[in-house]
Amino acid sequence: MIVYKSTHILSKVQAGEVIVSVPRRFLITNKSLMAIYGPHPLSTHQLLALHLVLLCRDRESWWEPYTSLLPSHFSTMPVKYPTELQNHLPHSLTEQVAQQKHKIEEDFVAAAKFFNSKRDSLQSQEPILYEEYEWAWLCVNTRCIHLKTADATAKGGNMALAPMLDFLNHAWDAKIQSDFNIKNQCFEIKTLVPYAKGEQVFISYGPHDNLAILKEYGFVVPDNVFNYIQLDDEVWSLFDDMETPEGAIIKKQILEGAGYSGDYSIKKGDVSFRLLCALRLLALEGAGRPGFNRRVMQWNDVVMGQTERISADNERRVMIMLQSICGQVHEEAAREVEELEEIMNNNSPGMHPFAVRFLHSTWNETKAIASEMLIEIEEKLPLIT
Ligand SMILES: C[S@@+](CC[C@H](N)C(=O)[O-])C[C@H]1O[C@@H](n2cnc3c(N)ncnc32)[C@H](O)[C@@H]1O
């Protein structure tokens, strides 16, 4: 069972009011931990996770009211999915999740080594187990704040745990400001909109699409305006399918040289300019043959914003290529939606129902974006003259 904790307003709040304020002495930072552990070779994330492990082991800890409210598991995070579910992740996420797993493993080794070197001076004598460190690492990942003030001793970013503040949930459209207030020495969250008594307060964890939220925090939000579809794999295979091997190399080098290699995407009703640039170049004929350089100059004019298009024919070919890519993505997403529905209906053991539901939702969103794009292309194609 997921225990979803959230923060609600006790009495009416005006826009501009501070809604959460965590005094410096309650922030768990690299500096505050150095006072306990001394100089150390760890990144702040590695050390915060180790500290959480040790805090949770200490039943007498002053922090028990805080640690007892931390999540009991992270089964909705892709890094914790069973293999059967991981096989349904979009390609763009598979590699990132593998990297995250590798990072946790590396951090565990570094933290365990440091702990062993300090074991005599620390009360906790039992060796650190991977499972408990992974849990603590994910707690830090899903709950830390990033302080803007520079701390030269903090490696890998000036992160901190801010107890209380980390019970605030995310909404992509939350309107807040957060910063450390040097006057009163508190980390504060100010709301930019009013709240009525009893309403849940949200903050924004950043302008993330649902796949990024799923990977870093293990949930998704409805109607996320930051959703998009990454299409690099599809674009590169189109280059290989439509060009001779030499032509593909020439065109990929042109994209590289112009700074337009990769990061191709579409979102609701919008094709990224980078993707259009790549497809416009792919639609140019005769790579490496006479006259090609002149056509590349025309392409360059469009890239630089000096003209809007190369030709009607080029635009039409771009639309047809986009149609083929979106068709492919739509087909894959529809298949994944069906397969995940089957998994949901079968109540597969070892799979958290919310994990399946969230992943299903991301594929449904991909399907919807691709489907809308296909309708738009259908309408646009006959109008290109
Ligand atoms: C900083 S904590 C927020 C407090 C959290 N709800 C708790 O129970 O401790 C971040 C975690 O809260 C959950 N969360 C935050 N915003 C959410 C939302 N809009 N919908 C569902 N879960 C959310 C996710 O599990 C995420 O990893």
The ligand as an SDF file (V2000), in Angstrom:
LIG
                    3D

 27 29  0  0  0  0  0  0  0  0999 V2000
    9.1790   15.2330   -1.5320 C   0  0  0  0  0  0  0  0  0  0  0  0
    8.1730   13.8260   -1.3480 S   0  0  0  0  0  0  0  0  0  0  0  0
    6.5840   14.5080   -1.0310 C   0  0  0  0  0  0  0  0  0  0  0  0
    5.8970   13.8470    0.1380 C   0  0  0  0  0  0  0  0  0  0  0  0
    5.3970   12.4650   -0.1100 C   0  0  0  0  0  0  0  0  0  0  0  0
    4.0240   12.4690   -0.6150 N   0  0  0  0  0  0  0  0  0  0  0  0
    5.4590   11.5660    1.1310 C   0  0  0  0  0  0  0  0  0  0  0  0
    4.5270   10.7840    1.3090 O   0  0  0  0  0  0  0  0  0  0  0  0
    6.4080   11.6060    1.8550 O   0  0  0  0  0  0  0  0  0  0  0  0
    8.1580   13.3000   -3.0200 C   0  0  0  0  0  0  0  0  0  0  0  0
    7.3570   12.0290   -3.2530 C   0  0  0  0  0  0  0  0  0  0  0  0
    5.9700   12.2950   -3.0760 O   0  0  0  0  0  0  0  0  0  0  0  0
    5.1770   11.6590   -4.0610 C   0  0  0  0  0  0  0  0  0  0  0  0
    4.5120   12.7100   -4.8710 N   0  0  0  0  0  0  0  0  0  0  0  0
    4.8410   14.0240   -4.9320 C   0  0  0  0  0  0  0  0  0  0  0  0
    3.9740   14.7110   -5.6870 N   0  0  0  0  0  0  0  0  0  0  0  0
    3.0620   13.8180   -6.1210 C   0  0  0  0  0  0  0  0  0  0  0  0
    1.9050   13.9090   -6.9530 C   0  0  0  0  0  0  0  0  0  0  0  0
    1.5180   15.0640   -7.4960 N   0  0  0  0  0  0  0  0  0  0  0  0
    1.2140   12.7740   -7.2020 N   0  0  0  0  0  0  0  0  0  0  0  0
    1.6040   11.5840   -6.6800 C   0  0  0  0  0  0  0  0  0  0  0  0
    2.6890   11.4230   -5.8840 N   0  0  0  0  0  0  0  0  0  0  0  0
    3.4070   12.5310   -5.5950 C   0  0  0  0  0  0  0  0  0  0  0  0
    6.1430   10.8170   -4.8870 C   0  0  0  0  0  0  0  0  0  0  0  0
    6.1670    9.5220   -4.3510 O   0  0  0  0  0  0  0  0  0  0  0  0
    7.4840   11.5030   -4.6650 C   0  0  0  0  0  0  0  0  0  0  0  0
    8.5910   10.6490   -4.8020 O   0  0  0  0  0  0  0  0  0  0  0  0
  1  2  1  0
  2  3  1  0
  2 10  1  0
  3  4  1  0
  4  5  1  0
  5  6  1  0
  5  7  1  0
  7  8  2  0
  7  9  1  0
 10 11  1  0
 11 12  1  0
 11 26  1  0
 12 13  1  0
 13 14  1  0
 13 24  1  0
 14 15  1  0
 14 23  1  0
 15 16  2  0
 16 17  1  0
 17 18  1  0
 17 23  2  0
 18 19  1  0
 18 20  2  0
 20 21  1  0
 21 22  2  0
 22 23  1  0
 24 25  1  0
 24 26  1  0
 26 27  1  0
M  CHG  2   2   1   9  -1
M  END
$$$$
